[in-house]
């Protein structure tokens, strides 16, 4: 039994509990936030060795049929036409106002496309996509409950996995995928991740997830929880839905203009709103910052410029790799330049902060 019977569970619930994980509710799922080693040790394990994450809570949608590429091009802002089979693309599903329904990854196969969305937005994104189907000659399937997903990340990942891989991992480029066997389990393997380190995301049948996890842990990968996943992605400045991006923020404001292809030759939902915003200029920009005064910036803390509150801390915390307080926030364009000073209200005390270049951590092993 789970602590809350309303929470969904991944195929690895018993494994996490046996390992002594601290389990917490997350996006409607019971998930491990950390293991006995603690968040700091888990974070450093990924930066120096190999860590394994259970991310089976993510949502996966399959699109098949003759119009699949054109349809996905219409519902996402990046250019699906630029993808060859075997490639992956970071993109977003937008509202007509140009704000985020969700960010996503798009996988192109010979005969289908798969969209991977956040667990917290699975139902909302699915409803949004279905509503846009119209007369497109496609078939949509929510295959989330059939798919297990493990992320294996760290500078030593390829050397660790290759002895149990039935495919040449060195042949899989960054943001590419291939089908094969890992640890005797059929899966498809993408060289993608959310940590800034080299790594693979392994998609398998739900029932095979535990066997795949066991094979990789037996090679020495350290289990990693949601706590370290968050500190790792923050050091890279990667967006998290509900913090850096949400249904009030556009990609142009979030520093993600590179995923918006206004001239891809096909209209997409939110295109006109983004074109208009680009022409008139954004009124705020996402920035990274460090505290130059003593304190820790936490999500939700007020951010002040020129004597007025302009936003909140979107993400914040102590960087385990750098040993300093870091964070993200939205600032007026005139204050968004590297070196600009502002303040963060940390529990009633205004602490000096400074805009810095992202990523905060630039020594990752990710292969681009």
N, C-alpha and C positions, 0 to 999 in steps of 0.2 A: 504493500500500500504506500502511496505517496503521502507526504505531509499534507497536501491539499489535493483531493481527488479530482478537482477541476483542472489541474495542470496536466499538460501533455508531457510525455517522457520519451527520450530517445532510446534506441536499442541498447544503450550502454549504462542505463540507470544502475543496475546491480553492480557493474564494474566500478563505476564512480564511487558508490557507497563502500564497496570492499576496499577501495584505495584510501578511504577516509576523507573524501572530498566534502567540503562545505557546500551544501546544495541550497540554491536560492530560486525564487520565482523570477523568470526573465521572459518577457514577451509571451506569456501564457504557457511557458515550459518550466519544468524543474531541471535546472542546469547547475553544473559545478562552477563555483566562482573561484575556488582555489583548492589545492590539495595540501597535505600537512607541511610540505616544504615551504609554502608561503609564496605570495605574489612576487616578491623581489627575486627569490631563487628561481622561480619559473620564468620570469622575464629574462634574467641573465642566461638561463639555459637555452632560450631561443636565440639570443644574441651570440652565443659562443658555441653551441652544439646543435641539438635537434629537439624540438618539442612537438607534441601531437595534441591537437584540439578536436574535440567532438563538436561539430557544427551541423549535426543532422537535423537541427531545428530549422534551418534555412528552407525557403520555399523554392520549388522548381516547377516551371510551366513548360510544356512541350507544344510546339507549333509545327504542324505538318500540313501538306497540301500545296497546290500549285502557286498560291498567292502568299506563301509564308514569308518570303523575304520582303516583299512590298508591304505586307501588313506590319511586320515588326519594325520596318523603317518608318512607318507612319506613327507608331505608338512609342517610339524611342527617339531621342534627340541626336544620337551619334549616327554614323552612316553604316548601316548593315551591308550596303553594296561594296564597301571597302574590305569586307571580310571574305577570305577564302575558306573552304571547308578545312577544319582543323585549327581555326583561329578563334580567339576570345576577345571580347571588347567590353570595356567599362562604359556604361551609358546611364541613362535615366529615363524613367517614365514620368511625364509631366502633366500637370493640369493645363487647361486652356489659357490660364493666366501665366504660364511659364514656370510655376513653382513645382516642387517635388511631390509626386505621389510616392516615389521611392527611387533610390539609385539601384542599379542592377548590373549584372554581367550577362553578356549575350554570347552564347556558344553556337557556332555554325557547324553543322554536319552536312554530309552529302545530301541527306534526305529530310532534314528537320532543323529546327532552331530550338534551343533551350534558353529560357530566361531564368536567372537565379535572383531571387528577391529576399529581402529581410523577413525574418519570422514575424516581426511585429506588424509588418505591412502585407503579409500574404493575402489575407481576405480582402483588404481594400484594393490591392493591386490587381487581384484576380477579377473582382467586380468591375473595376475600371477598364480592364482589357476586354472582358466579355462585352461590355456595353459598346465598345468601339468596333466590334467585329463586323457589323453591318452585313453587306453582301459578299464579303471576302470569301474566296474558295479555300478555306482552311479548316483544320480541326484543332481545337484547343483542349489540352488535357492538363489538369493539375496533378502532377505525379509526385508531389512532395512526400506523401505517405509511403511511397514505394522506394524512396531513395535515402540511403545513409551517406553521410559526408564527413570525411576526416581531413583536416588540414595538417600537413607535416612540414614544419618550417625550421630553418636554421642553416648556418653556413656549411654544416657537414651532412646535409640531407641527402644529396645525390650519392655520396659514398656509402651512406648507411643503407639506402633503399635498393641500390643497384643489385646487390647479391640476391635479393628476393624478388626482383622485377623480371618479368618476362619480356620487357621491351627495353630498348636503349634510352635511358633517361636523358643522356646527353644530346639526344636527337630532338628533344622537345624544347622548343624555344620559349622565351618569355611570352606569356599570353597566347600560347598554343596548347593544344590538347591532342591526346592519342589514346587509343583503346588498347588494353592489354591486361596482364595479370600481375598483381602485387601480392606477395605472400600466399599464392595459390588462389586468390580471389579475383574473379572477373570484375574489372572496373574501367572507367576511363579517367585519365590522369591529366590534369592541367597544371602548367607551371604558373601558378597564380598564388596570391596570398594577401594578407592584411597586416604584415609585420615589418616589411622592409628587408627581410632576409630572403635568401633563396628558398624555394619551397614548392610543394605540390599540394593540390587539392584533389582528393580521391573520392570519386562517386561510385557507389556500389549498390547492390540490392540491400534493402533494409535488413533482411535476415542474415546477410553476410558481414554486417558492420562489426560485430564483436570479433569474428575470426580475423578480419583485416586489422583491427586495433591490436589484437594479441600478437599478430605476426610482427607488427612494427615496434611495439613496446619491447618485444623479445630481443630486438636488435639494439635497444638502448635509448629509444626516444622517451623523453620525459613528459608525462601528462601535464597539460597546461589548462588552467581555467579561464573564465571570462575576465577576471581581474587583470591578469597579465595580458590578455588579448587587448584590453582597453589601453593599458599603458604603452604597449608596443605600437598600436596604431596611432596613438596620440603623438608619440615621438616622431612619427613619419608625417604628421599633419593630415592623415587620412580622415575623410568625413565619416561621421556617424549620424544616421538618421535620428532626429529628435534633438540633436545638438547643433552640429554645423549646418545641417540641411533639414528642412521640413516643408510643410505646405504653405509657408509664408516666405520662403527664400528661393531665389532663382539660381541656376548654375552660374550666371554672370556675377552675381553677388558673392557666391561661395567659392570663387576662384577656380571654377570648373568650366570656363568658357571653351576649353580645349575639347570637351565632349559634345559641344553644341555645333552642329554642322548646318548653318543657315542656308548654305548654298549647295546642299547635297543633291539637288535636282528633284526632290520629292517633298511635299509638305508634310509636316508632323505636328502633332498636338503641342501647342504652346509656341509654335514658331513665330507667329505674328507678334505675340506679346514680347518675346525675346528680341525680335528685330527692332521693335519700337524702343525697348529699354536700351539696347545697344546704341541706337541713334541719339537718344537724349542723355545717355550716361547714367550709370548707377549712382545711387545716393549713399551706398554703404558697401564695404568690401570686407571679406573675411581675412583676418590677419593672424599670424602667430605672435606670441609675446613671451617674454620672461619677466618675472618680478625682479626689480632691482633693489627693492626693499625686502625686509624679512617677512615671510608669510607663505601661504599656499593658496593659490587661486582655485576655487571649486566651482563646479557647474552651478549657475544661477546667481553668483555674486555680481552686484552692480558694477558697471564699468563707466568711468567718468572722463569726459574731455571738456576742457575749458569751462569748468564749473557746472556742467550738466550731465545727467546720466544719458548715455547714448546707446547702451546695450547691456547685456549680461555676459558673464563668462560662459562660453558655449561648452568647452571642455577644459579641464584644468587638473593639475596635480604635480607631484614631484616626479621628475624624470629619473628612473632608476639608472639609466645609462650615463646621464650627464650630471646627476646630483644637484639639479637646480629646479626651481619652480617654473613650469611652463603652462601655456594655455592658448586658447583661441577665442576670438570675439569678432564682432562686426563693428567697424569704425567708419566714420565719414571719410570719403576719398582723400581729403586733405590731410587726414591724420593717419593714413594707412601706409605711409612710406617707412621703410626700414630706418630705425633710429628714433622715430617719433615717440615722445613720452606721453603717458596718460596715467590714470590711476584705477586701481581695483579696490572696491570696498570689501575688505575681508573682516567680516563680523564687526562692522561699525568703525573700522580703522582704514583710512585711505592709504593704500600701499602703492608706491611708485612702480610703474611698469614701462616696458619699452618694446616697440614692434621689432621683431627679428625675422630673418628669412626662414622659410620652411623648406625642407624638413628640418626639425630640430636636430635629429640624428641623421648624419649623412655618411656613416661608415658601414651601412648595411651591405649584405652580400647578394642582394637581389640581382638577378641577371637580366639586363634589359637589352 
